[in-house]
Amino acid sequence: MIYDITKSTCPVEMPHLGRGLEALSLLLSPTSKDMHPVLFPMEFPIWGAHISDAEFQYPSGQWLELCGQQAVQVAASADNKGQLGLMVEGANRDYRAEDEAEMKKYNQYARTYKKRSQTKDRPDEVFPLLHILPANTTLPGFLKAQMKAQENGGITTFIDVKEIEQLDALCGSHKKVSEMCRLIYDREIYSALRATVDGVSGICLLRTNITASATPGRARNFFKNNLHDGTLGRMVFSYKPRSSRSGRIPRLGNKLDEDFYEQMDKYLSRLANCKGRYVIKPLNKLIQSISDDLAEFADLTDNDTLWSYGKRSLISAWKAGCIMWALNEQSWSRGMADAVEYLVWHDLWSKWQVMGDLLKEGDTSTKEVAKSGPANMLDALVGPTFNEQQLDALREKLGKPIGAATKKQLSVWSARGLIEYSNQTGLYSKTEKYLKGKQ
């Protein structure tokens, strides 16, 4: 299916979290129902941090780990973004306890080091093995944490930054955010060499997942210089339109009690036991199908940016599909297919709602954001038939080249079976395949 991502409401409904998706429903259960659509995509970096030493085969044949997931929830100020913390704590009680014990050892080492800093009897360094890194972690601290995680079997760390600007400290500076986010997403090697022993030197693979929160204005300002270098495409966006002025206060869901944690432990053990290499054939088949839809959509809109973002949205949704499969005792279900499709289109829709007017040439008012997304040119040609001159006029209106570019687009549409040409009338007509796909 192809969806119109320029609408003010998401064109794809959030899937029902029924059979096979009980774990996802459980993690959402402490939050208010109005937040479920925006928090649902934020689940997967949290779950993914519990899977280590496992690889899954992408349809390209490449083997990928489930680290590198980065997601940003975007909503207005005072619109319940803080409920993400309930999900982070709900899935990480054991990790919190382990991290607390590690920090106690580290604090004891720090006190001893300060007392003996001027003597030869300095204690050996003890750096904590942390699963959940503090939001205000600095770049040297992040590098040491990754080195420690790699020494202990290559575990995946997790960071939840309450404000998107906290990524500046994690990455060293705002200018380094783009570089570090791309390296983390691609699970690249990061190395540092300092001139003195007081600095942090080392080499490690970056295995971490990140969640962040921002208002639309903050998100636009933070990413405005990284629209076309791959940074924004690697970040999953989950946008919540501004709520209506209702006096009703949203009610939170279930408490994080022992019954909740008992159920959660069952699912976390499934992730902990997920080791080795896996090929999920129904998921890969689905991803190929959605990829075809995205390619068709990009051709309909003649939009290369959409195609670039779509490929990264596919990978992020595919990783989410791998997590769903692992949580469901390594079994696939139809509901997972609906969830993966939702994640792809919800990500693209969110990006265009927040950044749409910045993703085209020129400077427009923020009121034009939703209108600035990629227009389906075949849909914009009113009526069942049209001629080449009409498409020329439409492309010129949208600021796109005409002439040879128009002929190329007609050729692509014909090859995809979206239009047919009549030698008798000299007109192009929209095919049954295209019209059915819009229903």
Rosetta blueprint (number, residue, H / E / L):
1 M L
2 I L
3 Y L
4 D L
5 I L
6 T L
7 K L
8 S L
9 T L
10 C L
11 P L
12 V L
13 E L
14 M L
15 P L
16 H L
17 L L
18 G L
19 R L
20 G L
21 L L
22 E H
23 A H
24 L H
25 S H
26 L H
27 L H
28 L H
29 S L
30 P L
31 T L
32 S L
33 K H
34 D H
35 M H
36 H H
37 P H
38 V H
39 L H
40 F H
41 P H
42 M H
43 E H
44 F H
45 P H
46 I H
47 W H
48 G H
49 A L
50 H L
51 I L
52 S L
53 D L
54 A E
55 E E
56 F E
57 Q E
58 Y L
59 P L
60 S L
61 G L
62 Q L
63 W E
64 L E
65 E L
66 L L
67 C L
68 G L
69 Q L
70 Q E
71 A E
72 V E
73 Q E
74 V E
75 A L
76 A L
77 S L
78 A L
79 D L
80 N L
81 K H
82 G H
83 Q H
84 L H
85 G H
86 L H
87 M H
88 V H
89 E H
90 G H
91 A L
92 N L
93 R H
94 D H
95 Y H
96 R H
97 A H
98 E H
99 D H
100 E H
101 A H
102 E H
103 M H
104 K H
105 K H
106 Y H
107 N H
108 Q H
109 Y H
110 A H
111 R H
112 T H
113 Y H
114 K H
115 K H
116 R L
117 S L
118 Q L
119 T L
120 K L
121 D L
122 R L
123 P L
124 D L
125 E L
126 V L
127 F L
128 P L
129 L L
130 L L
131 H L
132 I E
133 L E
134 P L
135 A L
136 N L
137 T L
138 T L
139 L H
140 P H
141 G H
142 F H
143 L H
144 K H
145 A H
146 Q H
147 M H
148 K H
149 A H
150 Q H
151 E H
152 N L
153 G L
154 G L
155 I L
156 T L
157 T E
158 F E
159 I E
160 D E
161 V E
162 K L
163 E L
164 I H
165 E H
166 Q H
167 L H
168 D H
169 A H
170 L H
171 C H
172 G L
173 S L
174 H H
175 K H
176 K H
177 V H
178 S H
179 E H
180 M H
181 C H
182 R H
183 L H
184 I H
185 Y H
186 D L
187 R L
188 E L
189 I E
190 Y E
191 S E
192 A E
193 L L
194 R L
195 A L
196 T L
197 V L
198 D L
199 G L
200 V L
201 S L
202 G E
203 I E
204 C E
205 L E
206 L L
207 R L
208 T E
209 N E
210 I E
211 T E
212 A E
213 S E
214 A E
215 T L
216 P H
217 G H
218 R H
219 A H
220 R H
221 N H
222 F H
223 F H
224 K L
225 N L
226 N L
227 L L
228 H L
229 D L
230 G L
231 T H
232 L H
233 G H
234 R H
235 M L
236 V E
237 F E
238 S E
239 Y E
240 K L
241 P L
242 R L
243 S L
244 S L
245 R L
246 S L
247 G L
248 R L
249 I L
250 P L
251 R L
252 L L
253 G L
254 N L
255 K L
256 L L
257 D L
258 E H
259 D H
260 F H
261 Y H
262 E H
263 Q H
264 M H
265 D H
266 K H
267 Y H
268 L H
269 S H
270 R H
271 L H
272 A H
273 N L
274 C L
275 K L
276 G E
277 R E
278 Y E
279 V L
280 I L
281 K H
282 P H
283 L H
284 N H
285 K H
286 L H
287 I H
288 Q H
289 S H
290 I H
291 S H
292 D H
293 D H
294 L H
295 A H
296 E H
297 F H
298 A H
299 D H
300 L H
301 T H
302 D L
303 N L
304 D H
305 T H
306 L H
307 W H
308 S H
309 Y H
310 G H
311 K H
312 R H
313 S H
314 L H
315 I H
316 S H
317 A H
318 W H
319 K H
320 A H
321 G H
322 C H
323 I H
324 M H
325 W H
326 A H
327 L H
328 N L
329 E L
330 Q L
331 S L
332 W L
333 S L
334 R H
335 G H
336 M H
337 A H
338 D H
339 A H
340 V H
341 E H
342 Y H
343 L H
344 V H
345 W H
346 H H
347 D H
348 L H
349 W H
350 S H
351 K H
352 W H
353 Q H
354 V H
355 M H
356 G H
357 D H
358 L H
359 L H
360 K L
361 E L
362 G L
363 D L
364 T L
365 S L
366 T H
367 K H
368 E H
369 V L
370 A H
371 K H
372 S H
373 G L
374 P L
375 A L
376 N L
377 M H
378 L H
379 D H
380 A H
381 L L
382 V L
383 G L
384 P L
385 T E
386 F E
387 N L
388 E H
389 Q H
390 Q H
391 L H
392 D H
393 A H
394 L H
395 R H
396 E H
397 K H
398 L L
399 G L
400 K L
401 P L
402 I L
403 G L
404 A H
405 A H
406 T H
407 K H
408 K H
409 Q H
410 L H
411 S H
412 V H
413 W H
414 S H
415 A H
416 R L
417 G L
418 L L
419 I E
420 E E
421 Y E
422 S L
423 N L
424 Q L
425 T L
426 G L
427 L L
428 Y E
429 S E
430 K E
431 T L
432 E H
433 K H
434 Y H
435 L H
436 K H
437 G H
438 K L
439 Q L
